[in-house]
Amino acid sequence: MATGFVLISVSPMKEREVFDRISSIDEVKEIYPLFGEYDILAKIEANDFDEVGSVVIKKIRAIPGVIDTKTLLTSESLKGK
């Protein structure tokens, strides 16, 4: 299992539309609105890192209104260990 956190910049006035579209992507397990440099934070869970990249490129970046993304990859949570 691979996990990625995606910081997403959105065109002004497109935030709700982009948020709703990202929410409907199966691999997106959590999504949060942000205030600051980025507008949305999405947590992606996939089979491997290639699939995380594919979700970002083919599904998230393809949404009209998405300006830019920054993807952070992780292997596992350290909480509770």
DSSP file (Angstrom, degrees, kcal/mol; ACC not computed):
  #  RESIDUE AA STRUCTURE BP1 BP2  ACC     N-H-->O    O-->H-N    N-H-->O    O-->H-N    TCO  KAPPA ALPHA  PHI   PSI    X-CA   Y-CA   Z-CA
    1    1 A M              0   0    0      0, 0.0     2,-0.4     0, 0.0    46,-0.2   0.000 360.0 360.0 360.0 135.3    0.0    0.0    0.0
    2    2 A A  E     -A   46   0A   0     44,-3.0    44,-2.6    46,-0.2     2,-0.4  -0.941 360.0-159.3-119.5 141.9    1.3    3.5   -0.9
    3    3 A T  E     -AB  45  74A   0     71,-1.4    71,-2.5    -2,-0.4     2,-0.4  -0.964   9.3-178.8-122.8 137.7    0.1    6.7    0.5
    4    4 A G  E     -AB  44  73A   0     40,-2.4    40,-3.5    -2,-0.4     2,-0.5  -0.991  17.0-150.7-133.8 144.4    0.4   10.2   -0.9
    5    5 A F  E     -AB  43  72A   0     67,-3.0    67,-3.0    -2,-0.4     2,-0.5  -0.968  18.0-159.0-111.7 127.0   -0.6   13.6    0.3
    6    6 A V  E     -AB  42  71A   0     36,-3.0    36,-2.3    -2,-0.5     2,-0.5  -0.929   7.9-156.9-115.6 121.2   -1.4   16.1   -2.5
    7    7 A L  E     -AB  41  70A   0     63,-3.0    63,-2.1    -2,-0.5     2,-0.4  -0.832  21.6-162.8 -91.3 129.4   -1.4   19.8   -2.0
    8    8 A I  E     -AB  40  69A   0     32,-2.8    31,-2.6    -2,-0.5    32,-1.7  -0.955  15.8-155.6-126.5 128.6   -3.6   21.4   -4.7
    9    9 A S  E     - B   0  68A   0     59,-2.9    58,-2.8    -2,-0.4    59,-1.2  -0.853  20.7-165.1 -98.5 137.2   -3.8   25.0   -5.9
   10   10 A V  E     - B   0  66A   0     -2,-0.4    56,-0.2    56,-0.2     5,-0.1  -0.916  25.1-102.8-126.5 146.8   -7.1   25.9   -7.5
   11   11 A S    >   -     0   0    0     54,-2.9     3,-1.9    -2,-0.3     4,-0.2  -0.362  55.7 -88.4 -60.4 143.6   -8.3   28.8   -9.7
   12   12 A P  T 3  S+     0   0    0      0, 0.0    -1,-0.1     0, 0.0     0, 0.0  -0.274 113.7  16.8 -55.0 140.3  -10.3   31.4   -7.8
   13   13 A M  T 3  S+     0   0    0     -3,-0.1     4,-0.2     1,-0.1    -2,-0.1   0.474 108.5  85.0  74.1   5.5  -14.0   30.7   -7.7
   14   14 A K    <>  +     0   0    0     -3,-1.9     4,-2.7    51,-0.1     5,-0.3   0.345  55.6 102.9-110.7   2.7  -13.4   27.0   -8.7
   15   15 A E  H  > S+     0   0    0     -4,-0.2     4,-2.8     1,-0.2     5,-0.2   0.906  82.0  43.9 -57.5 -49.1  -12.7   25.7   -5.2
   16   16 A R  H  > S+     0   0    0      2,-0.2     4,-2.5     1,-0.2    -1,-0.2   0.919 115.0  49.1 -65.1 -44.1  -16.1   24.0   -4.5
   17   17 A E  H  > S+     0   0    0      2,-0.2     4,-2.0     1,-0.2    -1,-0.2   0.926 115.4  43.4 -61.7 -46.2  -16.3   22.4   -8.0
   18   18 A V  H  X S+     0   0    0     -4,-2.7     4,-2.8     2,-0.2     5,-0.3   0.918 112.5  53.6 -66.2 -43.7  -12.7   21.0   -7.7
   19   19 A F  H  X S+     0   0    0     -4,-2.8     4,-2.2    -5,-0.3    -2,-0.2   0.922 110.6  47.0 -56.0 -46.7  -13.3   19.9   -4.1
   20   20 A D  H  X S+     0   0    0     -4,-2.5     4,-0.9     2,-0.2    -1,-0.2   0.894 112.5  49.0 -64.9 -40.5  -16.4   18.0   -5.2
   21   21 A R  H >< S+     0   0    0     -4,-2.0     3,-0.6     1,-0.2     4,-0.2   0.917 112.5  47.4 -66.0 -43.3  -14.7   16.4   -8.2
   22   22 A I  H >< S+     0   0    0     -4,-2.8     3,-1.7     1,-0.2     6,-0.2   0.887 105.3  60.7 -65.5 -37.7  -11.7   15.3   -6.1
   23   23 A S  H 3< S+     0   0    0     -4,-2.2    -1,-0.2     1,-0.3    -2,-0.2   0.778  99.6  57.2 -58.8 -27.0  -14.0   13.9   -3.4
   24   24 A S  T << S+     0   0    0     -4,-0.9     2,-0.5    -3,-0.6    -1,-0.3   0.496  79.0 106.6 -86.7  -2.7  -15.5   11.5   -6.0
   25   25 A I    X   -     0   0    0     -3,-1.7     3,-1.5    -4,-0.2    -3,-0.0  -0.660  68.6-140.9 -78.6 125.5  -12.1    9.9   -6.8
   26   26 A D  T 3  S+     0   0    0     -2,-0.5    -1,-0.1     1,-0.3    -4,-0.0   0.847  98.0  53.8 -56.8 -39.7  -12.0    6.4   -5.3
   27   27 A E  T 3  S+     0   0    0     17,-0.1    18,-2.4     2,-0.0     2,-0.8   0.631  85.5  94.7 -75.3 -12.7   -8.4    6.5   -4.3
   28   28 A V  E <   +C   44   0A   0     -3,-1.5    16,-0.2    16,-0.2     3,-0.1  -0.722  47.1 172.2 -82.2 112.9   -8.9    9.8   -2.3
   29   29 A K  E     +     0   0A   0     14,-2.7     2,-0.3    -2,-0.8    -1,-0.2   0.728  65.2  16.3 -95.6 -26.4   -9.5    8.7    1.3
   30   30 A E  E     -C   43   0A   0     13,-1.1    13,-2.9     2,-0.0     2,-0.3  -0.991  62.1-174.5-145.6 149.0   -9.5   12.1    2.9
   31   31 A I  E     -C   42   0A   0     -2,-0.3    11,-0.2    11,-0.2     9,-0.0  -0.989   3.2-176.4-148.2 137.7   -9.8   15.7    1.7
   32   32 A Y  E     -C   41   0A   0      9,-2.7     9,-2.6    -2,-0.3     2,-0.2  -0.993  25.0-126.1-135.6 137.8   -9.5   19.0    3.5
   33   33 A P  E     -C   40   0A   0      0, 0.0     2,-0.3     0, 0.0     7,-0.3  -0.608  33.2-158.9 -76.3 146.8   -9.9   22.6    2.4
   34   34 A L        -     0   0    0      5,-3.0     2,-0.5    -2,-0.2     0, 0.0  -0.843  15.8-143.0-124.4 161.2   -6.9   24.8    3.2
   35   35 A F        +     0   0    0     -2,-0.3     2,-0.3     5,-0.0     4,-0.1  -0.984  69.4  33.2-124.0 117.2   -6.2   28.5    3.7
   36   36 A G  S    S-     0   0    0     -2,-0.5    -2,-0.1     1,-0.1     0, 0.0  -0.999 116.0  -9.8 143.2-146.0   -2.9   29.7    2.4
   37   37 A E  S    S+     0   0    0     -2,-0.3     2,-0.3   -28,-0.1    -1,-0.1   0.846 128.5  41.8 -60.6 -36.6   -0.6   28.9   -0.5
   38   38 A Y        -     0   0    0    -29,-0.1   -29,-0.2     1,-0.1     3,-0.1  -0.798  65.5-156.3-112.3 156.4   -2.6   25.7   -1.3
   39   39 A D  S    S+     0   0    0    -31,-2.6    -5,-3.0    -2,-0.3     2,-0.3   0.720  73.1  27.9-103.1 -27.4   -6.4   25.3   -1.4
   40   40 A I  E     -AC   8  33A   0    -32,-1.7   -32,-2.8    -7,-0.3     2,-0.5  -0.994  54.2-158.8-141.0 142.8   -6.9   21.6   -0.9
   41   41 A L  E     -AC   7  32A   0     -9,-2.6    -9,-2.7    -2,-0.3     2,-0.4  -0.994  18.2-174.1-118.7 124.8   -5.1   18.7    0.8
   42   42 A A  E     -AC   6  31A   0    -36,-2.3   -36,-3.0    -2,-0.5     2,-0.6  -0.966  16.4-147.2-121.9 136.0   -6.0   15.2   -0.4
   43   43 A K  E     -AC   5  30A   0    -13,-2.9   -14,-2.7    -2,-0.4   -13,-1.1  -0.898  18.7-165.0-100.5 123.9   -4.9   11.9    1.0
   44   44 A I  E     -AC   4  28A   0    -40,-3.5   -40,-2.4    -2,-0.6     2,-0.4  -0.904   8.5-168.3-111.2 135.1   -4.5    9.2   -1.6
   45   45 A E  E     +A    3   0A   0    -18,-2.4     2,-0.3    -2,-0.4   -42,-0.2  -0.994  22.4 153.9-120.9 128.8   -4.2    5.4   -0.9
   46   46 A A  E     -A    2   0A   0    -44,-2.6   -44,-3.0    -2,-0.4     3,-0.1  -0.861  55.8 -97.4-144.4 175.0   -3.1    3.2   -3.8
   47   47 A N  S    S-     0   0    0     -2,-0.3     2,-0.3   -46,-0.2   -44,-0.1   0.858  99.9 -10.1 -67.8 -36.2   -1.4   -0.2   -4.5
   48   48 A D  S  > S-     0   0    0    -46,-0.1     4,-1.6   -47,-0.1     3,-0.3  -0.929  77.1 -91.2-154.5 175.2    1.9    1.4   -5.2
   49   49 A F  H  > S+     0   0    0     -2,-0.3     4,-2.4     1,-0.2     5,-0.2   0.819 120.3  59.4 -66.7 -31.2    3.7    4.8   -5.8
   50   50 A D  H  > S+     0   0    0      1,-0.2     4,-2.1     2,-0.2    -1,-0.2   0.899 105.6  49.2 -62.2 -39.3    3.1    4.5   -9.6
   51   51 A E  H  > S+     0   0    0     -3,-0.3     4,-2.4     2,-0.2    -2,-0.2   0.881 107.7  53.9 -68.7 -37.6   -0.6    4.3   -9.0
   52   52 A V  H  X S+     0   0    0     -4,-1.6     4,-2.2     1,-0.2    -2,-0.2   0.949 110.4  47.9 -58.1 -48.2   -0.5    7.4   -6.7
   53   53 A G  H  X S+     0   0    0     -4,-2.4     4,-2.7     1,-0.2     5,-0.3   0.886 109.8  52.3 -59.7 -40.6    1.3    9.3   -9.5
   54   54 A S  H  X>S+     0   0    0     -4,-2.1     4,-2.9     2,-0.2     5,-0.6   0.895 107.9  51.2 -63.7 -41.2   -1.3    8.1  -12.0
   55   55 A V  I  X>S+     0   0    0     -4,-2.4     5,-2.2     3,-0.2     4,-1.6   0.925 112.9  46.5 -61.6 -44.6   -4.1    9.3   -9.8
   56   56 A V  I  <>S+     0   0    0     -4,-2.2     5,-3.1     3,-0.2     6,-0.3   0.953 121.4  35.5 -63.5 -49.7   -2.5   12.8   -9.5
   57   57 A I  I  <5S+     0   0    0     -4,-2.7    -2,-0.2     3,-0.2    -3,-0.2   0.940 127.6  32.2 -72.9 -48.5   -1.7   13.2  -13.2
   58   58 A K  I  <5S+     0   0    0     -4,-2.9    -3,-0.2    -5,-0.3    -2,-0.2   0.759 132.9  22.6 -86.5 -25.3   -4.7   11.5  -14.8
   59   59 A K  I  <<S+     0   0    0     -4,-1.6    -3,-0.2    -5,-0.6     4,-0.2   0.833 128.2  32.3-109.7 -48.2   -7.4   12.3  -12.4
   60   60 A I  I > <S+     0   0    0     -5,-2.2     3,-1.7     1,-0.2    -3,-0.2   0.962 120.8  44.6 -80.0 -52.2   -6.6   15.3  -10.2
   61   61 A R  T 3 <S+     0   0    0     -5,-3.1    -1,-0.2     1,-0.3    -4,-0.1   0.708 106.9  63.6 -66.7 -17.9   -4.5   17.4  -12.6
   62   62 A A  T 3  S+     0   0    0     -6,-0.3    -1,-0.3     2,-0.1    -2,-0.2   0.573  78.6 104.6 -80.3  -9.6   -7.1   16.8  -15.4
   63   63 A I  S X  S-     0   0    0     -3,-1.7     3,-2.0    -4,-0.2     2,-0.1  -0.586  82.2-114.1 -75.7 126.1   -9.8   18.6  -13.4
   64   64 A P  T 3  S+     0   0    0      0, 0.0     3,-0.1     0, 0.0    -1,-0.1  -0.389 103.0  34.0 -58.7 132.0  -10.6   22.0  -14.8
   65   65 A G  T 3  S+     0   0    0      1,-0.4   -54,-2.9    -4,-0.1     2,-0.6   0.144  82.4 122.4 105.6 -18.1   -9.6   24.6  -12.3
   66   66 A V  E <   +B   10   0A   0     -3,-2.0    -1,-0.4   -56,-0.2   -56,-0.2  -0.689  32.4 175.1 -78.1 121.7   -6.6   22.8  -10.9
   67   67 A I  E     -     0   0A   0    -58,-2.8     2,-0.3    -2,-0.6   -57,-0.2   0.865  58.8 -10.4 -93.3 -44.9   -3.6   25.0  -11.3
   68   68 A D  E     -B    9   0A   0    -59,-1.2   -59,-2.9     2,-0.0    -1,-0.3  -0.988  54.7-157.8-156.1 154.6   -0.8   23.1   -9.6
   69   69 A T  E     -B    8   0A   0     -2,-0.3     2,-0.4   -61,-0.2   -61,-0.2  -0.970   4.9-162.9-135.8 154.6   -0.1   20.1   -7.3
   70   70 A K  E     -B    7   0A   0    -63,-2.1   -63,-3.0    -2,-0.3     2,-0.5  -0.975  17.2-155.9-134.7 122.8    2.7   19.1   -5.0
   71   71 A T  E     -B    6   0A   0     -2,-0.4     2,-0.5   -65,-0.2   -65,-0.2  -0.863   7.0-166.4-108.2 130.5    2.7   15.4   -4.0
   72   72 A L  E     -B    5   0A   0    -67,-3.0   -67,-3.0    -2,-0.5     2,-0.3  -0.967  12.2-156.1-113.9 122.0    4.3   14.0   -0.8
   73   73 A L  E     +B    4   0A   0     -2,-0.5     2,-0.3   -69,-0.2   -69,-0.2  -0.764  13.2 178.6-101.7 144.4    4.8   10.3   -0.7
   74   74 A T  E     -B    3   0A   0    -71,-2.5   -71,-1.4    -2,-0.3     3,-0.1  -0.955  26.5-148.1-139.7 158.6    5.1    8.2    2.5
   75   75 A S  S    S-     0   0    0      1,-0.4     2,-0.3    -2,-0.3    -1,-0.1   0.820  73.7 -23.3 -97.0 -36.4    5.5    4.5    3.3
   76   76 A E        -     0   0    0    -73,-0.1    -1,-0.4   -74,-0.0     2,-0.3  -0.985  64.8 -93.5-168.1 161.5    3.6    4.2    6.5
   77   77 A S        -     0   0    0     -2,-0.3    -3,-0.0     1,-0.1     0, 0.0  -0.635  20.9-159.1 -82.1 141.1    2.3    6.1    9.6
   78   78 A L    >   +     0   0    0     -2,-0.3     3,-1.7     2,-0.1     2,-0.1   0.510  55.7 116.0 -96.7  -6.4    4.6    6.0   12.6
   79   79 A K  T 3  S+     0   0    0      1,-0.3    -2,-0.1     2,-0.1     0, 0.0  -0.412  80.9  16.4 -65.3 134.1    1.8    6.8   15.1
   80   80 A G  T 3         0   0    0     -2,-0.1    -1,-0.3     1,-0.0    -2,-0.1   0.538 360.0 360.0  83.5   6.7    1.2    4.1   17.5
   81   81 A K    <         0   0    0     -3,-1.7    -2,-0.1     0, 0.0    -1,-0.0   0.430 360.0 360.0-101.2 360.0    4.5    2.3   16.9
